[in-house]
Amino acid sequence: MMDRHATGKRHLRAALLPLVLGLALTLSGCIADPQPAPTNGGTADQSTSAPATGDIPTTSAPLETTQASNKAPVYWVGKSNEDFFLYREFRDVPAQENPVTSALRAMMSEEPMDPDFFTPWQNPKELATSISGKNVITVDVSPDAFNSNLDADTADRAIQQLVYTATAAGASAGLIDTNQQLQVVVLVDGHTGYLGFDHIRLGTPMSRSTGMVAPVWIIDPQEGTEFPEGVVKINGRSTSPGNKLRWRILRVEGNSDKTSYLSGEVTASADPSQSGIFGLSVNLGPGKYELRVSRILSVQGDSEVNVDSRGFIVR
């Protein structure tokens, strides 16, 4: 991707914390009260700031739908133009593990498939989650998860990365009522009031904050996906429903030589039920390709901004 640079620390893998089922959709043991008394910290909407993106709409990604798959939705941080946003990948996780804990463990301990993304989190010694009957996901994590030196803005995005991943995993696994407000409470060693990354006071309910998801986001193909020769289906989402997007497919020769192969425009859906969704199909022969999708700013001479890219292979 031309507009993002991979950064962040890499993480050691650790054994998963043993889990036990509890009451009211409780997903793991070793959990304190899933609804702790409020601390001086605010909710995500009060304590996090959306990227300073000018004309980029401040929307959040729609909550994920239930799927019959062992793949867990995991959000990562990536750069687009001069701002950092959240991007999602679906990752393979152990089928026998708690879906929410497994997704968060992947977020904190694994590397993104797309090298343009990163995670500010560290692999924690302890991690457990539960869901209350009031649609509150509680995440109880050890303090070593926060062992990264972050500025305030990156800390905001890291906390929202956790909120988005936890809620996505719960929704994807069918463990929560998506018709109700969904919140996340983060405890550290069972306690409220911890200062996450030395910036964010934790312990009060947080929701998905607006303006955090990427303005242009390729859903499929994921990085490194392989397809048989023929029709390749592409889909994604934009935070600008009804607007035109530009797409390009580059053919990759060797390690870095890229030549333009196909290009065109596609309109993001304005239908409320499919808000911002875009899709297209292309016929490709064997080879290595890179897909790029971007917003078009007519006020800047039809310049392309907020480029998202994916590398894939056709056999």
Contacts in CASP RR format, 6 or more apart in sequence:
PFRMAT RR
TARGET T0000
AUTHOR 0000-0000-0000
METHOD contacts of the structure
MODEL  1
MMDRHATGKRHLRAALLPLVLGLALTLSGCIADPQPAPTNGGTADQSTSA
PATGDIPTTSAPLETTQASNKAPVYWVGKSNEDFFLYREFRDVPAQENPV
TSALRAMMSEEPMDPDFFTPWQNPKELATSISGKNVITVDVSPDAFNSNL
DADTADRAIQQLVYTATAAGASAGLIDTNQQLQVVVLVDGHTGYLGFDHI
RLGTPMSRSTGMVAPVWIIDPQEGTEFPEGVVKINGRSTSPGNKLRWRIL
RVEGNSDKTSYLSGEVTASADPSQSGIFGLSVNLGPGKYELRVSRILSVQ
GDSEVNVDSRGFIVR
1 114 0 8 1.000
1 116 0 8 1.000
1 292 0 8 1.000
1 307 0 8 1.000
1 308 0 8 1.000
1 309 0 8 1.000
2 292 0 8 1.000
2 307 0 8 1.000
2 309 0 8 1.000
3 79 0 8 1.000
3 80 0 8 1.000
3 81 0 8 1.000
3 305 0 8 1.000
3 306 0 8 1.000
3 307 0 8 1.000
4 78 0 8 1.000
4 79 0 8 1.000
4 80 0 8 1.000
4 116 0 8 1.000
4 117 0 8 1.000
5 79 0 8 1.000
5 116 0 8 1.000
6 115 0 8 1.000
6 116 0 8 1.000
6 117 0 8 1.000
6 118 0 8 1.000
7 118 0 8 1.000
8 118 0 8 1.000
8 119 0 8 1.000
8 120 0 8 1.000
8 148 0 8 1.000
9 120 0 8 1.000
9 122 0 8 1.000
9 148 0 8 1.000
10 111 0 8 1.000
11 108 0 8 1.000
11 109 0 8 1.000
11 110 0 8 1.000
11 111 0 8 1.000
11 119 0 8 1.000
11 121 0 8 1.000
11 122 0 8 1.000
11 123 0 8 1.000
12 109 0 8 1.000
12 123 0 8 1.000
13 109 0 8 1.000
13 110 0 8 1.000
13 123 0 8 1.000
14 109 0 8 1.000
14 123 0 8 1.000
14 124 0 8 1.000
14 125 0 8 1.000
16 94 0 8 1.000
16 97 0 8 1.000
16 101 0 8 1.000
16 102 0 8 1.000
16 105 0 8 1.000
16 127 0 8 1.000
17 28 0 8 1.000
17 30 0 8 1.000
17 101 0 8 1.000
17 126 0 8 1.000
17 127 0 8 1.000
17 128 0 8 1.000
19 27 0 8 1.000
19 28 0 8 1.000
19 29 0 8 1.000
19 97 0 8 1.000
19 98 0 8 1.000
19 101 0 8 1.000
19 128 0 8 1.000
20 28 0 8 1.000
20 29 0 8 1.000
21 27 0 8 1.000
22 29 0 8 1.000
22 130 0 8 1.000
24 131 0 8 1.000
24 132 0 8 1.000
24 133 0 8 1.000
25 130 0 8 1.000
25 131 0 8 1.000
25 132 0 8 1.000
25 133 0 8 1.000
25 175 0 8 1.000
25 176 0 8 1.000
26 34 0 8 1.000
26 130 0 8 1.000
26 131 0 8 1.000
27 98 0 8 1.000
27 99 0 8 1.000
27 100 0 8 1.000
27 101 0 8 1.000
27 129 0 8 1.000
27 130 0 8 1.000
27 131 0 8 1.000
27 175 0 8 1.000
28 98 0 8 1.000
28 101 0 8 1.000
28 128 0 8 1.000
28 129 0 8 1.000
28 130 0 8 1.000
29 128 0 8 1.000
29 130 0 8 1.000
30 126 0 8 1.000
30 128 0 8 1.000
30 140 0 8 1.000
31 128 0 8 1.000
31 129 0 8 1.000
31 130 0 8 1.000
31 138 0 8 1.000
31 140 0 8 1.000
31 187 0 8 1.000
31 190 0 8 1.000
32 138 0 8 1.000
32 140 0 8 1.000
32 187 0 8 1.000
32 190 0 8 1.000
32 191 0 8 1.000
33 138 0 8 1.000
34 130 0 8 1.000
34 131 0 8 1.000
34 132 0 8 1.000
34 136 0 8 1.000
34 138 0 8 1.000
34 185 0 8 1.000
35 132 0 8 1.000
35 134 0 8 1.000
35 136 0 8 1.000
35 138 0 8 1.000
35 185 0 8 1.000
35 205 0 8 1.000
36 185 0 8 1.000
36 187 0 8 1.000
36 192 0 8 1.000
36 203 0 8 1.000
36 204 0 8 1.000
37 192 0 8 1.000
38 203 0 8 1.000
38 204 0 8 1.000
39 192 0 8 1.000
39 193 0 8 1.000
39 201 0 8 1.000
39 202 0 8 1.000
39 203 0 8 1.000
39 204 0 8 1.000
40 193 0 8 1.000
40 201 0 8 1.000
41 47 0 8 1.000
41 193 0 8 1.000
41 201 0 8 1.000
41 202 0 8 1.000
41 203 0 8 1.000
41 204 0 8 1.000
42 201 0 8 1.000
42 204 0 8 1.000
43 183 0 8 1.000
43 204 0 8 1.000
43 205 0 8 1.000
43 206 0 8 1.000
43 207 0 8 1.000
44 159 0 8 1.000
44 160 0 8 1.000
44 163 0 8 1.000
44 206 0 8 1.000
44 207 0 8 1.000
44 208 0 8 1.000
44 209 0 8 1.000
45 207 0 8 1.000
45 209 0 8 1.000
45 210 0 8 1.000
47 156 0 8 1.000
47 159 0 8 1.000
47 200 0 8 1.000
47 201 0 8 1.000
47 206 0 8 1.000
48 156 0 8 1.000
48 157 0 8 1.000
48 159 0 8 1.000
48 160 0 8 1.000
48 200 0 8 1.000
48 209 0 8 1.000
48 212 0 8 1.000
49 153 0 8 1.000
49 156 0 8 1.000
50 58 0 8 1.000
50 209 0 8 1.000
50 210 0 8 1.000
50 211 0 8 1.000
50 212 0 8 1.000
51 83 0 8 1.000
51 84 0 8 1.000
51 85 0 8 1.000
51 211 0 8 1.000
51 212 0 8 1.000
52 83 0 8 1.000
53 81 0 8 1.000
53 83 0 8 1.000
53 211 0 8 1.000
53 215 0 8 1.000
55 297 0 8 1.000
56 211 0 8 1.000
56 215 0 8 1.000
56 239 0 8 1.000
56 240 0 8 1.000
56 306 0 8 1.000
57 211 0 8 1.000
57 215 0 8 1.000
57 239 0 8 1.000
57 240 0 8 1.000
58 210 0 8 1.000
58 211 0 8 1.000
59 210 0 8 1.000
59 211 0 8 1.000
59 213 0 8 1.000
59 239 0 8 1.000
60 208 0 8 1.000
60 209 0 8 1.000
60 210 0 8 1.000
60 211 0 8 1.000
60 212 0 8 1.000
60 213 0 8 1.000
61 86 0 8 1.000
61 88 0 8 1.000
61 164 0 8 1.000
61 208 0 8 1.000
61 213 0 8 1.000
61 217 0 8 1.000
61 237 0 8 1.000
62 275 0 8 1.000
63 167 0 8 1.000
63 168 0 8 1.000
63 171 0 8 1.000
63 178 0 8 1.000
63 182 0 8 1.000
63 208 0 8 1.000
64 73 0 8 1.000
64 167 0 8 1.000
64 168 0 8 1.000
64 170 0 8 1.000
64 171 0 8 1.000
64 172 0 8 1.000
65 171 0 8 1.000
65 172 0 8 1.000
65 178 0 8 1.000
66 171 0 8 1.000
66 172 0 8 1.000
66 173 0 8 1.000
66 174 0 8 1.000
67 172 0 8 1.000
69 90 0 8 1.000
69 172 0 8 1.000
70 92 0 8 1.000
70 93 0 8 1.000
70 94 0 8 1.000
70 95 0 8 1.000
71 90 0 8 1.000
71 91 0 8 1.000
71 92 0 8 1.000
71 93 0 8 1.000
72 90 0 8 1.000
72 91 0 8 1.000
72 92 0 8 1.000
72 93 0 8 1.000
72 99 0 8 1.000
72 102 0 8 1.000
72 103 0 8 1.000
72 106 0 8 1.000
72 169 0 8 1.000
72 172 0 8 1.000
73 88 0 8 1.000
73 89 0 8 1.000
73 90 0 8 1.000
73 103 0 8 1.000
73 165 0 8 1.000
73 168 0 8 1.000
73 169 0 8 1.000
73 172 0 8 1.000
74 88 0 8 1.000
74 89 0 8 1.000
74 90 0 8 1.000
74 91 0 8 1.000
74 103 0 8 1.000
74 106 0 8 1.000
74 107 0 8 1.000
74 110 0 8 1.000
74 165 0 8 1.000
74 168 0 8 1.000
75 86 0 8 1.000
75 87 0 8 1.000
75 88 0 8 1.000
75 107 0 8 1.000
75 161 0 8 1.000
75 164 0 8 1.000
75 165 0 8 1.000
75 168 0 8 1.000
76 86 0 8 1.000
76 87 0 8 1.000
76 88 0 8 1.000
76 89 0 8 1.000
76 107 0 8 1.000
76 112 0 8 1.000
76 114 0 8 1.000
76 117 0 8 1.000
76 118 0 8 1.000
76 119 0 8 1.000
76 161 0 8 1.000
77 84 0 8 1.000
77 85 0 8 1.000
77 86 0 8 1.000
77 87 0 8 1.000
77 117 0 8 1.000
77 118 0 8 1.000
77 119 0 8 1.000
77 120 0 8 1.000
77 154 0 8 1.000
77 157 0 8 1.000
77 158 0 8 1.000
77 161 0 8 1.000
78 84 0 8 1.000
78 85 0 8 1.000
78 86 0 8 1.000
78 87 0 8 1.000
78 116 0 8 1.000
78 117 0 8 1.000
78 118 0 8 1.000
78 214 0 8 1.000
79 85 0 8 1.000
79 116 0 8 1.000
80 214 0 8 1.000
80 215 0 8 1.000
80 216 0 8 1.000
80 306 0 8 1.000
80 307 0 8 1.000
80 308 0 8 1.000
81 305 0 8 1.000
81 306 0 8 1.000
84 153 0 8 1.000
84 154 0 8 1.000
84 157 0 8 1.000
85 157 0 8 1.000
85 211 0 8 1.000
85 212 0 8 1.000
85 213 0 8 1.000
85 214 0 8 1.000
85 215 0 8 1.000
86 157 0 8 1.000
86 160 0 8 1.000
86 161 0 8 1.000
86 164 0 8 1.000
86 212 0 8 1.000
86 213 0 8 1.000
86 214 0 8 1.000
87 114 0 8 1.000
87 117 0 8 1.000
87 213 0 8 1.000
87 214 0 8 1.000
87 217 0 8 1.000
87 308 0 8 1.000
88 164 0 8 1.000
88 168 0 8 1.000
88 217 0 8 1.000
88 219 0 8 1.000
89 112 0 8 1.000
89 113 0 8 1.000
89 114 0 8 1.000
89 117 0 8 1.000
89 222 0 8 1.000
89 223 0 8 1.000
90 222 0 8 1.000
91 103 0 8 1.000
91 106 0 8 1.000
91 110 0 8 1.000
91 113 0 8 1.000
93 99 0 8 1.000
93 102 0 8 1.000
93 103 0 8 1.000
93 105 0 8 1.000
93 106 0 8 1.000
94 102 0 8 1.000
97 105 0 8 1.000
98 129 0 8 1.000
99 169 0 8 1.000
99 170 0 8 1.000
99 172 0 8 1.000
99 173 0 8 1.000
99 175 0 8 1.000
100 129 0 8 1.000
100 131 0 8 1.000
100 137 0 8 1.000
100 139 0 8 1.000
100 166 0 8 1.000
100 169 0 8 1.000
100 170 0 8 1.000
100 173 0 8 1.000
100 175 0 8 1.000
101 127 0 8 1.000
101 128 0 8 1.000
101 129 0 8 1.000
102 169 0 8 1.000
103 165 0 8 1.000
103 166 0 8 1.000
103 168 0 8 1.000
103 169 0 8 1.000
104 127 0 8 1.000
104 129 0 8 1.000
104 139 0 8 1.000
104 141 0 8 1.000
104 162 0 8 1.000
104 165 0 8 1.000
104 166 0 8 1.000
104 169 0 8 1.000
105 123 0 8 1.000
105 127 0 8 1.000
107 119 0 8 1.000
107 121 0 8 1.000
107 161 0 8 1.000
107 162 0 8 1.000
107 165 0 8 1.000
108 119 0 8 1.000
108 121 0 8 1.000
108 122 0 8 1.000
108 123 0 8 1.000
108 124 0 8 1.000
108 127 0 8 1.000
108 145 0 8 1.000
109 123 0 8 1.000
111 119 0 8 1.000
112 118 0 8 1.000
112 119 0 8 1.000
112 223 0 8 1.000
113 222 0 8 1.000
113 223 0 8 1.000
113 224 0 8 1.000
114 222 0 8 1.000
114 223 0 8 1.000
114 310 0 8 1.000
115 223 0 8 1.000
116 309 0 8 1.000
119 158 0 8 1.000
119 161 0 8 1.000
120 148 0 8 1.000
120 150 0 8 1.000
120 154 0 8 1.000
120 155 0 8 1.000
120 157 0 8 1.000
120 158 0 8 1.000
120 161 0 8 1.000
120 197 0 8 1.000
121 145 0 8 1.000
121 146 0 8 1.000
121 148 0 8 1.000
121 158 0 8 1.000
121 161 0 8 1.000
121 162 0 8 1.000
122 144 0 8 1.000
122 145 0 8 1.000
122 146 0 8 1.000
122 147 0 8 1.000
122 148 0 8 1.000
123 144 0 8 1.000
123 145 0 8 1.000
124 141 0 8 1.000
124 142 0 8 1.000
124 144 0 8 1.000
124 145 0 8 1.000
125 142 0 8 1.000
125 144 0 8 1.000
126 140 0 8 1.000
126 141 0 8 1.000
126 142 0 8 1.000
126 189 0 8 1.000
127 139 0 8 1.000
127 140 0 8 1.000
127 141 0 8 1.000
127 142 0 8 1.000
127 145 0 8 1.000
128 139 0 8 1.000
128 140 0 8 1.000
128 141 0 8 1.000
129 137 0 8 1.000
129 138 0 8 1.000
129 139 0 8 1.000
129 140 0 8 1.000
129 166 0 8 1.000
130 137 0 8 1.000
130 138 0 8 1.000
130 140 0 8 1.000
131 137 0 8 1.000
131 138 0 8 1.000
131 170 0 8 1.000
131 175 0 8 1.000
131 176 0 8 1.000
132 138 0 8 1.000
135 176 0 8 1.000
135 177 0 8 1.000
135 180 0 8 1.000
135 181 0 8 1.000
135 182 0 8 1.000
135 183 0 8 1.000
136 182 0 8 1.000
136 183 0 8 1.000
136 184 0 8 1.000
136 185 0 8 1.000
136 205 0 8 1.000
137 166 0 8 1.000
137 167 0 8 1.000
137 170 0 8 1.000
137 176 0 8 1.000
137 182 0 8 1.000
137 183 0 8 1.000
137 184 0 8 1.000
137 185 0 8 1.000
138 184 0 8 1.000
138 185 0 8 1.000
138 186 0 8 1.000
138 187 0 8 1.000
139 162 0 8 1.000
139 166 0 8 1.000
139 184 0 8 1.000
139 185 0 8 1.000
139 186 0 8 1.000
139 187 0 8 1.000
140 187 0 8 1.000
140 188 0 8 1.000
140 189 0 8 1.000
140 190 0 8 1.000
141 186 0 8 1.000
141 187 0 8 1.000
141 188 0 8 1.000
142 188 0 8 1.000
142 189 0 8 1.000
143 188 0 8 1.000
143 189 0 8 1.000
143 194 0 8 1.000
146 188 0 8 1.000
146 194 0 8 1.000
146 196 0 8 1.000
146 197 0 8 1.000
146 198 0 8 1.000
148 158 0 8 1.000
148 197 0 8 1.000
150 158 0 8 1.000
150 197 0 8 1.000
150 198 0 8 1.000
150 199 0 8 1.000
151 199 0 8 1.000
152 199 0 8 1.000
154 197 0 8 1.000
155 196 0 8 1.000
155 197 0 8 1.000
155 198 0 8 1.000
155 199 0 8 1.000
155 200 0 8 1.000
156 199 0 8 1.000
156 200 0 8 1.000
156 209 0 8 1.000
157 212 0 8 1.000
158 197 0 8 1.000
159 186 0 8 1.000
159 196 0 8 1.000
159 197 0 8 1.000
159 200 0 8 1.000
159 202 0 8 1.000
159 206 0 8 1.000
160 208 0 8 1.000
160 209 0 8 1.000
160 212 0 8 1.000
162 184 0 8 1.000
162 186 0 8 1.000
163 184 0 8 1.000
163 206 0 8 1.000
163 207 0 8 1.000
163 208 0 8 1.000
163 209 0 8 1.000
164 208 0 8 1.000
164 212 0 8 1.000
164 213 0 8 1.000
166 184 0 8 1.000
167 176 0 8 1.000
167 182 0 8 1.000
167 184 0 8 1.000
167 208 0 8 1.000
170 176 0 8 1.000
171 178 0 8 1.000
171 182 0 8 1.000
176 182 0 8 1.000
181 207 0 8 1.000
182 207 0 8 1.000
182 208 0 8 1.000
183 205 0 8 1.000
183 206 0 8 1.000
183 207 0 8 1.000
184 205 0 8 1.000
184 206 0 8 1.000
184 207 0 8 1.000
185 203 0 8 1.000
185 204 0 8 1.000
185 205 0 8 1.000
185 206 0 8 1.000
186 194 0 8 1.000
186 202 0 8 1.000
186 203 0 8 1.000
186 206 0 8 1.000
187 194 0 8 1.000
187 202 0 8 1.000
187 203 0 8 1.000
188 194 0 8 1.000
188 196 0 8 1.000
188 202 0 8 1.000
192 202 0 8 1.000
192 203 0 8 1.000
192 204 0 8 1.000
193 201 0 8 1.000
193 202 0 8 1.000
193 203 0 8 1.000
194 201 0 8 1.000
194 202 0 8 1.000
194 203 0 8 1.000
195 201 0 8 1.000
195 202 0 8 1.000
196 202 0 8 1.000
211 239 0 8 1.000
213 239 0 8 1.000
214 239 0 8 1.000
214 306 0 8 1.000
214 308 0 8 1.000
215 238 0 8 1.000
215 239 0 8 1.000
215 240 0 8 1.000
215 295 0 8 1.000
215 305 0 8 1.000
215 306 0 8 1.000
216 238 0 8 1.000
216 239 0 8 1.000
216 245 0 8 1.000
216 293 0 8 1.000
216 294 0 8 1.000
216 295 0 8 1.000
216 306 0 8 1.000
216 307 0 8 1.000
216 308 0 8 1.000
217 236 0 8 1.000
217 237 0 8 1.000
217 238 0 8 1.000
217 308 0 8 1.000
218 234 0 8 1.000
218 235 0 8 1.000
218 236 0 8 1.000
218 291 0 8 1.000
218 293 0 8 1.000
218 308 0 8 1.000
218 309 0 8 1.000
218 310 0 8 1.000
219 235 0 8 1.000
219 236 0 8 1.000
219 237 0 8 1.000
220 233 0 8 1.000
220 234 0 8 1.000
220 235 0 8 1.000
220 236 0 8 1.000
221 227 0 8 1.000
221 232 0 8 1.000
221 234 0 8 1.000
221 291 0 8 1.000
221 310 0 8 1.000
221 311 0 8 1.000
221 312 0 8 1.000
222 310 0 8 1.000
223 310 0 8 1.000
223 311 0 8 1.000
223 312 0 8 1.000
224 310 0 8 1.000
224 311 0 8 1.000
224 312 0 8 1.000
224 313 0 8 1.000
225 310 0 8 1.000
225 311 0 8 1.000
225 312 0 8 1.000
225 313 0 8 1.000
226 312 0 8 1.000
226 313 0 8 1.000
226 314 0 8 1.000
226 315 0 8 1.000
227 284 0 8 1.000
227 312 0 8 1.000
227 313 0 8 1.000
227 314 0 8 1.000
227 315 0 8 1.000
228 314 0 8 1.000
228 315 0 8 1.000
229 284 0 8 1.000
229 285 0 8 1.000
229 286 0 8 1.000
229 314 0 8 1.000
229 315 0 8 1.000
230 283 0 8 1.000
230 284 0 8 1.000
230 285 0 8 1.000
230 314 0 8 1.000
231 281 0 8 1.000
231 282 0 8 1.000
231 283 0 8 1.000
232 281 0 8 1.000
232 282 0 8 1.000
232 283 0 8 1.000
232 284 0 8 1.000
232 312 0 8 1.000
232 314 0 8 1.000
233 279 0 8 1.000
233 280 0 8 1.000
233 281 0 8 1.000
234 247 0 8 1.000
234 279 0 8 1.000
234 280 0 8 1.000
234 281 0 8 1.000
234 282 0 8 1.000
234 291 0 8 1.000
235 277 0 8 1.000
235 278 0 8 1.000
235 279 0 8 1.000
235 280 0 8 1.000
236 277 0 8 1.000
236 278 0 8 1.000
236 279 0 8 1.000
236 293 0 8 1.000
237 268 0 8 1.000
237 276 0 8 1.000
237 277 0 8 1.000
237 278 0 8 1.000
238 245 0 8 1.000
238 268 0 8 1.000
238 276 0 8 1.000
238 278 0 8 1.000
238 295 0 8 1.000
239 276 0 8 1.000
240 268 0 8 1.000
240 276 0 8 1.000
240 295 0 8 1.000
241 268 0 8 1.000
241 269 0 8 1.000
241 270 0 8 1.000
241 275 0 8 1.000
241 276 0 8 1.000
242 267 0 8 1.000
242 268 0 8 1.000
242 269 0 8 1.000
242 270 0 8 1.000
242 276 0 8 1.000
243 267 0 8 1.000
243 268 0 8 1.000
243 295 0 8 1.000
243 296 0 8 1.000
244 265 0 8 1.000
244 266 0 8 1.000
244 267 0 8 1.000
244 268 0 8 1.000
244 296 0 8 1.000
245 265 0 8 1.000
245 266 0 8 1.000
245 267 0 8 1.000
245 268 0 8 1.000
245 278 0 8 1.000
245 293 0 8 1.000
245 294 0 8 1.000
245 295 0 8 1.000
245 296 0 8 1.000
246 263 0 8 1.000
246 264 0 8 1.000
246 265 0 8 1.000
246 293 0 8 1.000
246 294 0 8 1.000
246 295 0 8 1.000
246 296 0 8 1.000
246 304 0 8 1.000
247 263 0 8 1.000
247 264 0 8 1.000
247 265 0 8 1.000
247 266 0 8 1.000
247 280 0 8 1.000
247 291 0 8 1.000
247 292 0 8 1.000
247 293 0 8 1.000
247 294 0 8 1.000
248 260 0 8 1.000
248 262 0 8 1.000
248 263 0 8 1.000
248 264 0 8 1.000
248 291 0 8 1.000
248 292 0 8 1.000
248 293 0 8 1.000
249 260 0 8 1.000
249 261 0 8 1.000
249 262 0 8 1.000
249 263 0 8 1.000
249 282 0 8 1.000
249 284 0 8 1.000
249 289 0 8 1.000
249 290 0 8 1.000
249 291 0 8 1.000
249 292 0 8 1.000
250 258 0 8 1.000
250 259 0 8 1.000
250 260 0 8 1.000
250 261 0 8 1.000
250 289 0 8 1.000
250 290 0 8 1.000
250 291 0 8 1.000
250 292 0 8 1.000
251 258 0 8 1.000
251 259 0 8 1.000
251 260 0 8 1.000
251 261 0 8 1.000
251 287 0 8 1.000
251 288 0 8 1.000
251 289 0 8 1.000
252 258 0 8 1.000
252 287 0 8 1.000
252 288 0 8 1.000
252 289 0 8 1.000
252 290 0 8 1.000
252 311 0 8 1.000
253 259 0 8 1.000
253 288 0 8 1.000
254 288 0 8 1.000
258 290 0 8 1.000
261 289 0 8 1.000
262 282 0 8 1.000
265 296 0 8 1.000
266 278 0 8 1.000
266 279 0 8 1.000
266 280 0 8 1.000
266 293 0 8 1.000
267 278 0 8 1.000
268 276 0 8 1.000
268 277 0 8 1.000
268 278 0 8 1.000
269 275 0 8 1.000
269 276 0 8 1.000
269 277 0 8 1.000
269 278 0 8 1.000
270 276 0 8 1.000
278 293 0 8 1.000
284 314 0 8 1.000
285 314 0 8 1.000
286 314 0 8 1.000
286 315 0 8 1.000
287 313 0 8 1.000
287 314 0 8 1.000
287 315 0 8 1.000
288 311 0 8 1.000
288 312 0 8 1.000
288 313 0 8 1.000
288 314 0 8 1.000
289 311 0 8 1.000
289 312 0 8 1.000
289 313 0 8 1.000
289 314 0 8 1.000
290 309 0 8 1.000
290 310 0 8 1.000
290 311 0 8 1.000
290 312 0 8 1.000
291 309 0 8 1.000
291 310 0 8 1.000
291 311 0 8 1.000
291 312 0 8 1.000
292 307 0 8 1.000
292 308 0 8 1.000
292 309 0 8 1.000
293 307 0 8 1.000
293 308 0 8 1.000
293 309 0 8 1.000
294 304 0 8 1.000
294 305 0 8 1.000
294 306 0 8 1.000
294 307 0 8 1.000
294 308 0 8 1.000
295 304 0 8 1.000
295 305 0 8 1.000
295 306 0 8 1.000
296 302 0 8 1.000
296 303 0 8 1.000
296 304 0 8 1.000
297 303 0 8 1.000
297 304 0 8 1.000
297 305 0 8 1.000
END
